């Protein structure tokens, strides 16, 4: 009896779907599941989840480098994006899947591509605290500025905004990013960390030479203004200890104490009076 010839696309399909014990059995994989017979090649049938992620995105997310390789060899577009404009490189960077990133780089993925919000894979890795991914992308010389539009933030800004201290430390100490690096509007990493109350990140940036009185935007807010406005008492105290001037005013004439008072942050206001 002649053995039945298997459809390679069907075999590949089954390998990336929930039957595989190496993948979690979740809704994402149910959504991306192709018809059981997979009648047409995967390169022509980019089945997607509700957010537009393809099988390649899911394999990248879960670090399945072998499946990523097989999908690409089967003709899947390496530059395919989901509804947010994320490529497989963005997805792998976000989830710190360095082996997948290495494979994507080897096979020609664009590491300077932007999501719909304007983020590169490097910026995404920094924002999500994926230190190993940040290190890999910088090591290959891709996306060195990592600037994101329209904010024009660098990876340092994204990491500071999220309080990802290990990434902030790496970018400053080994990645060549200056602590006071700022886009045209003047926003510094210290301002972002102060606004969000990430005191460990604030401390590191100050120790690295960040200016506690740097102003940003047309409003001319300093890190102290941001910390006071949001009631981050420990950050307010630290900034003052490191030379932040409580007498500086915003463009509309407000001091840090004024902003703390307006926001109902009594403890912060008392420190500033």
Secondary structure as UniProt FT lines:
FT   HELIX           8..16
FT   TURN            18..19
FT   TURN            21..22
FT   HELIX           27..32
FT   TURN            36..37
FT   TURN            42..44
FT   TURN            50..51
FT   HELIX           55..61
FT   TURN            62..63
FT   HELIX           65..73
FT   TURN            74..75
FT   TURN            78..79
FT   TURN            83..84
FT   HELIX           88..94
FT   TURN            95..96
FT   HELIX           98..106
FT   TURN            107..108
FT   TURN            111..112
FT   TURN            116..117
FT   HELIX           121..127
FT   TURN            128..129
FT   HELIX           131..139
FT   TURN            140..141
FT   TURN            149..152
FT   HELIX           155..162
FT   HELIX           165..173
FT   TURN            179..180
FT   TURN            184..185
FT   HELIX           189..196
FT   HELIX           199..207
FT   TURN            208..209
FT   TURN            212..213
FT   TURN            217..220
FT   HELIX           223..229
FT   TURN            230..231
FT   HELIX           233..241
FT   TURN            242..243
FT   TURN            246..247
FT   TURN            251..252
FT   HELIX           256..262
FT   TURN            263..264
FT   HELIX           266..272
//
